[in-house]
Amino acid sequence: MKSLLSIKWIVLSIFISNICSGQQNESKEQQTQSLGQYYLAMYSKGPYWEQDSATKGKLIHEHINYILNLRKAGKIITGGAFTDKAAWIGFEIYDCKTKEEVIKLTEADPMVLSKIFSYEIHSWTTLKGTVKFE
């Protein structure tokens, strides 16, 4: 009787262990499947930062229009300027397939073309759907 009871406990333990193991694997798969690859363009002052205000104002207007068009096209999720006068002056989060595409889009930005902005691109992985902006 004791051995039959022991066998039942062993079978039950194995069954529960398999269920828990399956749930752990499923959770890891769900997390992996929901990871998103994004790219951050980090802007700093370029060699021509000290451009005259009229030229700079015109280029800022062109830059904003360029960024808004990329947002409408779904290439940029969000971004903006930093206001704390630090080394980094702004950023954009790109939702593109490759870093090369991000570089091409960033280099076409009027502020980068005019060398008022310099930039760095960094890849960023996060869970999809966790970054939301209104």
C-alpha positions in Angstrom: 0.0 0.0 0.0 2.8 2.4 0.9 4.6 1.7 -2.4 1.4 2.3 -4.4 0.9 5.6 -2.5 4.6 6.6 -3.2 4.2 5.8 -6.9 1.1 8.0 -7.1 3.0 10.9 -5.5 5.9 10.4 -7.9 3.5 10.4 -10.9 1.7 13.4 -9.6 5.0 15.2 -9.0 6.2 14.5 -12.5 2.8 15.6 -14.0 2.9 18.9 -12.0 6.6 19.5 -12.9 5.8 19.0 -16.6 2.9 21.5 -16.5 5.1 24.1 -14.7 7.9 23.5 -17.1 5.6 24.0 -20.1 4.3 27.2 -18.6 7.8 28.5 -18.1 8.8 27.7 -21.7 5.6 29.3 -23.0 6.3 32.5 -21.0 9.8 32.7 -22.4 8.5 32.2 -26.0 5.8 34.8 -25.5 8.4 37.3 -24.3 10.8 36.5 -27.1 8.0 36.8 -29.7 6.9 40.2 -28.3 10.4 41.8 -28.3 10.7 44.8 -30.7 13.9 46.1 -32.2 14.1 49.9 -32.5 16.8 52.5 -33.1 17.6 55.7 -31.2 19.1 58.6 -33.1 20.8 60.7 -30.4 21.6 64.3 -31.5 24.4 66.5 -30.3 25.7 69.9 -31.4 27.3 69.6 -34.8 30.3 71.6 -36.1 28.0 74.4 -37.5 25.8 74.7 -34.3 26.6 78.4 -34.1 24.8 79.2 -37.4 23.1 82.6 -37.7 19.6 82.6 -36.1 17.7 83.2 -39.4 19.4 80.2 -41.1 19.0 78.1 -38.0 15.4 79.0 -37.6 14.6 78.0 -41.2 16.4 74.7 -40.8 14.7 73.9 -37.5 11.3 74.5 -39.3 12.5 72.1 -42.1 13.7 69.6 -39.5 10.3 69.5 -37.7 8.4 69.0 -41.0 10.8 66.2 -42.0 10.4 64.5 -38.6 6.6 64.9 -38.8 6.5 63.3 -42.2 8.6 60.3 -40.9 6.1 59.9 -38.0 3.2 59.9 -40.4 5.0 57.2 -42.5 5.5 55.1 -39.3 9.3 55.3 -39.4 9.5 57.4 -36.1 7.6 56.5 -33.0 8.5 59.6 -31.0 11.3 61.9 -30.1 12.1 65.5 -29.1 14.5 68.0 -27.8 16.2 67.9 -24.4 15.7 71.2 -22.5 18.5 70.8 -19.9 21.4 72.1 -22.0 23.3 68.8 -21.7 25.6 67.4 -24.4 22.6 65.5 -26.0 20.2 68.0 -27.6 17.5 65.6 -28.7 16.5 62.1 -30.0 14.2 60.1 -32.2 13.1 56.5 -31.8 12.9 54.8 -35.2 10.9 51.8 -36.1 12.8 50.6 -39.1 14.0 47.2 -40.3 17.7 48.0 -40.4 20.3 50.4 -38.9 21.3 51.3 -42.5 17.7 52.6 -43.1 17.9 54.7 -40.0 21.2 56.2 -41.0 19.9 57.0 -44.4 16.8 58.7 -43.0 18.8 60.6 -40.3 21.4 61.8 -42.8 18.6 63.3 -44.9 17.4 65.4 -42.0 18.0 69.1 -42.8 19.7 69.8 -39.4 22.1 66.9 -40.0 22.7 67.8 -43.7 23.7 71.3 -42.6 25.9 69.9 -39.8 24.1 71.8 -37.1 23.3 68.4 -35.6 25.7 65.5 -35.2 24.2 62.1 -34.3 24.8 58.6 -33.0 22.5 55.6 -33.7 21.9 53.0 -31.0 19.9 49.8 -31.3 17.3 49.3 -28.6 15.3 46.2 -27.7 12.2 46.4 -25.6 8.9 44.6 -25.3 6.5 45.6 -28.0 3.5 47.6 -26.8 5.3 48.8 -23.7 6.2 52.2 -25.1 3.2 54.3 -25.8 2.8 58.0 -26.3 -0.4 60.0 -26.8 
